[in-house]
Structures are given as C-alpha cells and as structure tokens.
C-alpha cells in the first residue's frame, strides 16, 4: 500500500495538471464553453499544490473543504452537461478521475491511521545511532545533560516539513538560551541536509538516519513514502512519518507527537509549553 501511495501522488498531480491544460486548450481553440466547467474539477487541486510549494504553509486544514467541494460541484456540473448532451465522455471521465483523486488524497494518502511508537513516555529511547553532517556517528546519549527536541522530517522535498522547520528556527534562539537542543533528523543525504543548513542561520543538529534504521527501531518509518520520481534527485524511496520527540536531560521521552495526517503539524509554541510543563525550561 505504501508503494501505491508513492505512485498515487505523482499520478494525481499529473492528472490535475493535464486536465487543466486540456480544458484550457479546448476552451481557447473552439472546444466550447463546457470545457470551462471542467476546470472546476482540477483547478482547486492545482491551486492547492501551488499553494504548498509557493507559499509553503507549515500545516493545512484536515479535510481541505476548499479543494473537495469545488471539485465535487464541478464534477456534478460536468455530468449534468453530459446528460444534456453538452459534454463528451472524455470530460466526464476526467472529472470523475479528478474527484476520485481528491477524495483519495484527503482520506487515504494524507493519513497514516492510528500510530504508536516503539517507546513509551518515561522510557529511554532505544540505542539508535545517527550521523551528523561530518559523517560521525552520534546517539541521544551524546547530548546528555540537555533536553532535546527531535524533529523527524521527510526531506527537503516536503514543503510542509520545510515550513515547520522554518517555524522552529524562528523560536530557536529562545530555546537555545535555555539549554535546549533541536535535532532535525531525516533519511536524506548529508549533502541535502547541508543545503538545508545553509537556509537557516541557527545551530540545529542536522542528523541523518542512515537507511532509516532509527525510524524502524522507533516504529515511525514510512516504507515507500517518498513520491515516485524523487529517487532521481537522490532521495530514498523509504522515508519517515513526521514525528516530534522531546527527551529530557537523561534521554527519557517526555513528549511525542505522532500525527495521523502529514498535513497537520504541531506549532513550535506547543514544544515550548511542554518543556515548561515538564520543568525542562523556566516558566
């Protein structure tokens, strides 16, 4: 199912873009005004993904009503036109495929279902090893004496992850002043993480989870979760489910955020609140 998700997202975006192009071409080459109605079934999706990659929000609404409802109404309108003899089979097929794609994206692709990590609150993390930008192995024990926020993200390719990191960076100075470390952990290459480090002038710990070994041990791996085609850019096909762990100075887990929807992320203010409630920083 995970590899099917990988193929789905690339196919769905391509479908929405193709439908938009087809409708515009037909509209401006004499295909008739009904093709404008078809745009209602694809433009919401194209607009949404453009919004993700251009404006880079850190999170979205869970059910995307501004995408789903226009697509549904557009599909019903195209079917009505077909029943009246004003829309062809191609238009109806594209409309239905786009509606199914939106539904699958919201209800299936975006969701992980019930999640449960392999470590409970109050326990120490398993003896997992990462590598830093210099390629040296590090463990949570190497940061003993300081509480740490561990943000597991999918990779530079994920706009929501990048926006979440940007939010954390904005809060980093106040965290660092109180002795809190922030580790950004992903399965991407060191060179890709080095590119990320250049974007933020803060002292994050950029760690690589080689071959997703830590993600497997922690129960947060997303097998086949990278969209198809990104392997050509050097990303592994397997990635990690967006996850936040906060550990105390002894390496014990005091907080975990296991989102069941990759588009719904916690805000950095929540991390600060947790750190204060656990007595790890001053109130």
Secondary structure, DSSP 8 states (H G I E B T S, - for coil): -HHHHHHHHHHHHHHHHHHHHHHHHHHHTT--THHHHHGGGTHHHHHHHHHHHHT--S---SS-HHHHHHHHHHHHHHHHHHHTT-S-HHHHHHHHHHHHHHHHIIIIITB--S---SS-TTSB-----EE-TTS-EE-GGGGTTS-EEEEE---TT-HHHHHHHHHHHHHHHHHHHTT-EEEEEESS-HHHHHHHHHH--S--EEEE-GGGHHHHHHT-EETT-S-TTGGGGT--S-EE--EEEEE-TTSBEEEEEE-SBTT----HHHHHHHHHHTTSS--
